Amino acid sequence: MSSLLIGIDWSQAKHDICFLNEAGAALARLTIAHSADGFARLEAQRAKLGFKPSECCVALETAHNLLVDFLWGHGYDQVYVIPPSVVTPAPAVRVQASTECVKGFWTLRLKV
């Protein structure tokens, strides 16, 4: 079974989302409002890509928000919090994640 990787750049008013396949190729990108309508758009895009919530691996910056509650409540059981303090946009040390859901395809850039 393949996985859909969902990266969410969280903010109080909106969320930038990127949907990736296991090889790391972007399948879709969207920006949603931090609202029920925005969360419904995330669900619609996931469904359009043909994945169930249980087939998704989600990474976002914080666990303290309604979006996380929404994800858990809709069957996303692979939700990972990656604090911004350990991720940098500049090239740095690359470490392959070893969680089963991403099978080593999700690459994080860690601060050195």
N, CA and C atoms as a LAMMPS dump frame, in Angstrom:
ITEM: TIMESTEP
0
ITEM: NUMBER OF ATOMS
336
ITEM: BOX BOUNDS ff ff ff
-5.0000000000000000e+02 5.0000000000000000e+02
-5.0000000000000000e+02 5.0000000000000000e+02
-5.0000000000000000e+02 5.0000000000000000e+02
ITEM: ATOMS id mol type element x y z
1 1 1 N 0.85 -1.187 0
2 1 2 C 0 0 0
3 1 3 C 0.889 1.241 0
4 2 1 N 0.544 2.214 -0.789
5 2 2 C 1.315 3.454 -0.831
6 2 3 C 0.75 4.452 0.173
7 3 1 N 1.565 5.447 0.475
8 3 2 C 1.181 6.478 1.439
9 3 3 C 1.16 7.842 0.764
10 4 1 N 0.29 8.682 1.263
11 4 2 C 0.259 10.081 0.867
12 4 3 C 0.888 10.872 1.989
13 5 1 N 1.898 11.649 1.678
14 5 2 C 2.57 12.471 2.673
15 5 3 C 1.983 13.87 2.605
16 6 1 N 1.561 14.403 3.746
17 6 2 C 0.931 15.718 3.804
18 6 3 C 1.744 16.594 4.748
19 7 1 N 2.373 17.614 4.199
20 7 2 C 3.121 18.574 4.995
21 7 3 C 2.292 19.828 5.169
22 8 1 N 2.154 20.279 6.421
23 8 2 C 1.317 21.444 6.707
24 8 3 C 2.147 22.518 7.396
25 9 1 N 2.233 23.673 6.758
26 9 2 C 2.865 24.855 7.354
27 9 3 C 1.75 25.612 8.069
28 10 1 N 1.732 25.501 9.373
29 10 2 C 0.64 26.003 10.203
30 10 3 C 0.819 27.476 10.559
31 11 1 N -0.282 28.214 10.572
32 11 2 C -0.32 29.554 11.163
33 11 3 C -1.723 29.748 11.735
34 12 1 N -1.923 30.796 12.491
35 12 2 C -3.213 30.981 13.159
36 12 3 C -4.367 31.225 12.192
37 13 1 N -4.111 31.873 11.074
38 13 2 C -5.184 32.241 10.158
39 13 3 C -5.32 31.316 8.951
40 14 1 N -4.184 30.715 8.514
41 14 2 C -4.216 29.876 7.306
42 14 3 C -3.16 28.793 7.412
43 15 1 N -3.266 27.809 6.517
44 15 2 C -2.307 26.71 6.483
45 15 3 C -1.922 26.435 5.037
46 16 1 N -0.62 26.381 4.766
47 16 2 C -0.121 26.005 3.451
48 16 3 C 0.142 24.504 3.494
49 17 1 N -0.402 23.795 2.511
50 17 2 C -0.354 22.337 2.521
51 17 3 C 0.262 21.831 1.227
52 18 1 N 1.126 20.823 1.357
53 18 2 C 1.709 20.155 0.204
54 18 3 C 1.461 18.654 0.345
55 19 1 N 0.923 18.055 -0.704
56 19 2 C 0.655 16.622 -0.752
57 19 3 C 1.746 15.985 -1.605
58 20 1 N 2.45 14.991 -1.048
59 20 2 C 3.577 14.356 -1.735
60 20 3 C 3.364 12.861 -1.876
61 21 1 N 3.912 12.293 -2.95
62 21 2 C 3.931 10.836 -3.029
63 21 3 C 5.159 10.335 -2.271
64 22 1 N 5.338 9.022 -2.204
65 22 2 C 6.448 8.456 -1.428
66 22 3 C 7.816 8.795 -2.002
67 23 1 N 7.875 9.145 -3.265
68 23 2 C 9.143 9.532 -3.88
69 23 3 C 9.482 10.995 -3.611
70 24 1 N 8.542 11.725 -2.977
71 24 2 C 8.775 13.128 -2.649
72 24 3 C 8.285 14.108 -3.699
73 25 1 N 7.611 13.629 -4.721
74 25 2 C 7.087 14.521 -5.755
75 25 3 C 5.78 15.161 -5.284
76 26 1 N 5.664 16.46 -5.497
77 26 2 C 4.449 17.174 -5.103
78 26 3 C 3.307 16.788 -6.028
79 27 1 N 2.211 16.345 -5.433
80 27 2 C 1.011 15.988 -6.191
81 27 3 C 0.017 17.138 -6.228
82 28 1 N 0.016 17.943 -5.17
83 28 2 C -0.906 19.083 -5.086
84 28 3 C -0.431 20.008 -3.975
85 29 1 N -0.807 21.278 -4.107
86 29 2 C -0.534 22.285 -3.077
87 29 3 C -1.789 23.123 -2.916
88 30 1 N -2.076 23.535 -1.699
89 30 2 C -3.173 24.463 -1.492
90 30 3 C -2.984 25.21 -0.185
91 31 1 N -3.657 26.32 -0.092
92 31 2 C -3.696 27.111 1.137
93 31 3 C -5.132 27.112 1.607
94 32 1 N -5.325 26.791 2.892
95 32 2 C -6.674 26.747 3.451
96 32 3 C -6.776 27.691 4.631
97 33 1 N -7.983 28.143 4.885
98 33 2 C -8.251 28.955 6.071
99 33 3 C -8.282 28.035 7.29
100 34 1 N -7.992 28.612 8.452
101 34 2 C -8.105 27.871 9.709
102 34 3 C -9.578 27.897 10.128
103 35 1 N -10.37 27.071 9.431
104 35 2 C -11.817 27.049 9.64
105 35 3 C -12.36 25.695 9.191
106 36 1 N -13.61 25.44 9.511
107 36 2 C -14.258 24.202 9.074
108 36 3 C -14.252 24.1 7.552
109 37 1 N -14.493 25.217 6.862
110 37 2 C -14.467 25.209 5.4
111 37 3 C -13.075 24.874 4.869
112 38 1 N -12.061 25.43 5.498
113 38 2 C -10.691 25.132 5.092
114 38 3 C -10.346 23.668 5.31
115 39 1 N -10.745 23.13 6.46
116 39 2 C -10.463 21.725 6.751
117 39 3 C -11.191 20.827 5.748
118 40 1 N -12.404 21.215 5.335
119 40 2 C -13.16 20.459 4.33
120 40 3 C -12.424 20.467 2.988
121 41 1 N -11.756 21.564 2.662
122 41 2 C -10.964 21.629 1.425
123 41 3 C -9.788 20.656 1.474
124 42 1 N -9.141 20.545 2.642
125 42 2 C -8.057 19.572 2.82
126 42 3 C -8.599 18.163 2.56
127 43 1 N -9.744 17.835 3.152
128 43 2 C -10.371 16.521 2.97
129 43 3 C -10.713 16.27 1.506
130 44 1 N -11.255 17.27 0.837
131 44 2 C -11.633 17.123 -0.565
132 44 3 C -10.407 16.839 -1.436
133 45 1 N -9.299 17.53 -1.173
134 45 2 C -8.078 17.31 -1.954
135 45 3 C -7.523 15.918 -1.697
136 46 1 N -7.514 15.49 -0.452
137 46 2 C -7.035 14.139 -0.129
138 46 3 C -7.875 13.09 -0.855
139 47 1 N -9.194 13.24 -0.815
140 47 2 C -10.088 12.297 -1.488
141 47 3 C -9.866 12.321 -3.004
142 48 1 N -9.669 13.5 -3.558
143 48 2 C -9.419 13.643 -5.006
144 48 3 C -8.163 12.883 -5.424
145 49 1 N -7.174 12.825 -4.525
146 49 2 C -5.931 12.109 -4.816
147 49 3 C -6.081 10.599 -4.629
148 50 1 N -7.225 10.166 -4.087
149 50 2 C -7.518 8.743 -3.997
150 50 3 C -6.972 8.015 -2.786
151 51 1 N -6.728 8.733 -1.692
152 51 2 C -6.2 8.113 -0.484
153 51 3 C -7.21 8.196 0.65
154 52 1 N -7.187 7.187 1.514
155 52 2 C -7.973 7.203 2.748
156 52 3 C -7.141 7.925 3.819
157 53 1 N -7.788 8.49 4.844
158 53 2 C -7.017 9.123 5.921
159 53 3 C -5.994 8.178 6.559
160 54 1 N -6.332 6.9 6.671
161 54 2 C -5.41 5.929 7.277
162 54 3 C -4.182 5.662 6.412
163 55 1 N -4.195 6.101 5.155
164 55 2 C -3.058 5.935 4.247
165 55 3 C -2.191 7.186 4.181
166 56 1 N -2.494 8.16 5.031
167 56 2 C -1.784 9.44 5.004
168 56 3 C -0.847 9.568 6.192
169 57 1 N 0.281 10.184 5.946
170 57 2 C 1.245 10.531 6.985
171 57 3 C 1.331 12.054 6.984
172 58 1 N 0.941 12.671 8.108
173 58 2 C 0.845 14.126 8.189
174 58 3 C 1.947 14.674 9.096
175 59 1 N 2.615 15.712 8.641
176 59 2 C 3.609 16.404 9.463
177 59 3 C 3.218 17.869 9.555
178 60 1 N 3.229 18.401 10.769
179 60 2 C 2.958 19.824 10.975
180 60 3 C 3.741 20.323 12.172
181 61 1 N 3.69 21.636 12.399
182 61 2 C 4.588 22.283 13.352
183 61 3 C 4.118 22.286 14.795
184 62 1 N 2.851 22.071 15.058
185 62 2 C 2.358 22.168 16.422
186 62 3 C 1.207 21.208 16.648
187 63 1 N 1.039 20.783 17.876
188 63 2 C -0.066 19.876 18.225
189 63 3 C -1.187 20.615 18.924
190 64 1 N -1.046 21.908 19.13
191 64 2 C -2.001 22.673 19.934
192 64 3 C -2.934 23.505 19.067
193 65 1 N -3.799 22.838 18.313
194 65 2 C -4.739 23.593 17.489
195 65 3 C -5.877 22.706 17.021
196 66 1 N -6.932 23.331 16.51
197 66 2 C -8.115 22.6 16.06
198 66 3 C -7.844 21.73 14.838
199 67 1 N -6.854 22.074 14.046
200 67 2 C -6.53 21.261 12.881
201 67 3 C -6.119 19.856 13.303
202 68 1 N -5.309 19.741 14.338
203 68 2 C -4.903 18.42 14.828
204 68 3 C -6.123 17.65 15.324
205 69 1 N -7.001 18.318 16.062
206 69 2 C -8.23 17.67 16.523
207 69 3 C -9.055 17.174 15.334
208 70 1 N -9.14 17.989 14.292
209 70 2 C -9.867 17.612 13.082
210 70 3 C -9.249 16.353 12.456
211 71 1 N -7.922 16.345 12.312
212 71 2 C -7.241 15.205 11.701
213 71 3 C -7.497 13.92 12.485
214 72 1 N -7.303 13.967 13.804
215 72 2 C -7.544 12.784 14.636
216 72 3 C -8.999 12.339 14.522
217 73 1 N -9.919 13.283 14.523
218 73 2 C -11.344 12.972 14.465
219 73 3 C -11.804 12.411 13.13
220 74 1 N -10.991 12.589 12.087
221 74 2 C -11.359 12.106 10.754
222 74 3 C -10.528 10.907 10.308
223 75 1 N -9.89 10.227 11.254
224 75 2 C -9.22 8.969 10.943
225 75 3 C -7.77 9.039 10.528
226 76 1 N -7.157 10.215 10.634
227 76 2 C -5.72 10.32 10.362
228 76 3 C -4.994 9.832 11.618
229 77 1 N -4.386 8.646 11.54
230 77 2 C -3.746 8.095 12.73
231 77 3 C -2.227 8.206 12.696
232 78 1 N -1.695 8.849 11.649
233 78 2 C -0.259 9.069 11.544
234 78 3 C -0.004 10.569 11.427
235 79 1 N -0.068 11.249 12.552
236 79 2 C 0.121 12.702 12.609
237 79 3 C 1.376 12.956 13.441
238 80 1 N 2.352 13.626 12.845
239 80 2 C 3.637 13.856 13.501
240 80 3 C 3.893 15.347 13.632
241 81 1 N 4.299 15.755 14.822
242 81 2 C 4.643 17.147 15.088
243 81 3 C 6.145 17.296 14.925
244 82 1 N 6.536 18.208 14.025
245 82 2 C 7.949 18.488 13.789
246 82 3 C 8.155 19.963 14.112
247 83 1 N 8.699 20.266 15.293
248 83 2 C 8.871 21.659 15.702
249 83 3 C 9.761 22.437 14.736
250 84 1 N 9.412 23.69 14.452
251 84 2 C 10.231 24.508 13.545
252 84 3 C 11.673 24.651 14.01
253 85 1 N 11.921 24.502 15.288
254 85 2 C 13.275 24.668 15.813
255 85 3 C 14.241 23.593 15.312
256 86 1 N 13.727 22.472 14.778
257 86 2 C 14.619 21.426 14.271
258 86 3 C 14.666 21.386 12.752
259 87 1 N 13.925 22.274 12.084
260 87 2 C 13.892 22.284 10.627
261 87 3 C 14.381 23.633 10.132
262 88 1 N 15.2 23.608 9.096
263 88 2 C 15.7 24.834 8.503
264 88 3 C 15.544 24.748 6.988
265 89 1 N 15.2 25.844 6.32
266 89 2 C 15.065 25.798 4.869
267 89 3 C 16.408 25.743 4.134
268 90 1 N 17.485 26.098 4.824
269 90 2 C 18.806 26.075 4.196
270 90 3 C 19.343 24.646 4.147
271 91 1 N 20.177 24.325 3.136
272 91 2 C 20.768 22.985 3.094
273 91 3 C 21.554 22.721 4.377
274 92 1 N 21.389 21.555 4.911
275 92 2 C 22.082 21.173 6.142
276 92 3 C 22.245 19.662 6.124
277 93 1 N 22.358 19.081 7.288
278 93 2 C 22.497 17.64 7.383
279 93 3 C 21.173 16.992 6.985
280 94 1 N 21.194 16.042 6.094
281 94 2 C 19.976 15.349 5.677
282 94 3 C 19.883 14.017 6.42
283 95 1 N 18.743 13.789 6.996
284 95 2 C 18.511 12.552 7.732
285 95 3 C 17.25 11.91 7.186
286 96 1 N 17.31 10.643 6.825
287 96 2 C 16.122 9.946 6.346
288 96 3 C 15.273 9.551 7.55
289 97 1 N 13.995 9.88 7.505
290 97 2 C 13.076 9.469 8.566
291 97 3 C 12.903 7.968 8.486
292 98 1 N 12.701 7.336 9.624
293 98 2 C 12.589 5.885 9.612
294 98 3 C 11.205 5.402 10.025
295 99 1 N 10.238 6.288 10.11
296 99 2 C 8.906 5.849 10.481
297 99 3 C 8.338 4.966 9.386
298 100 1 N 7.589 3.968 9.766
299 100 2 C 7.06 2.991 8.817
300 100 3 C 6.194 3.64 7.746
301 101 1 N 5.426 4.66 8.115
302 101 2 C 4.483 5.223 7.149
303 101 3 C 5.17 5.877 5.964
304 102 1 N 6.387 6.359 6.132
305 102 2 C 7.055 7.013 5.006
306 102 3 C 8.115 6.139 4.363
307 103 1 N 8.396 5.003 4.966
308 103 2 C 9.333 4.026 4.397
309 103 3 C 10.648 4.662 3.945
310 104 1 N 11.116 5.656 4.718
311 104 2 C 12.409 6.252 4.439
312 104 3 C 12.432 7.288 3.334
313 105 1 N 11.252 7.718 2.842
314 105 2 C 11.232 8.651 1.724
315 105 3 C 11.159 10.111 2.15
316 106 1 N 10.752 10.373 3.378
317 106 2 C 10.565 11.742 3.81
318 106 3 C 11.89 12.267 4.348
319 107 1 N 12.446 13.281 3.76
320 107 2 C 13.734 13.82 4.167
321 107 3 C 13.53 15.11 4.939
322 108 1 N 14.147 15.178 6.108
323 108 2 C 14.091 16.399 6.921
324 108 3 C 15.448 17.07 6.888
325 109 1 N 15.448 18.379 6.919
326 109 2 C 16.699 19.13 7.021
327 109 3 C 16.822 19.605 8.457
328 110 1 N 17.764 19.047 9.171
329 110 2 C 17.931 19.382 10.579
330 110 3 C 18.999 20.452 10.746
331 111 1 N 18.762 21.343 11.716
332 111 2 C 19.778 22.364 12.02
333 111 3 C 21.004 21.69 12.617
334 112 1 N 22.183 22.193 12.259
335 112 2 C 23.415 21.692 12.845
336 112 3 C 23.966 22.682 13.823
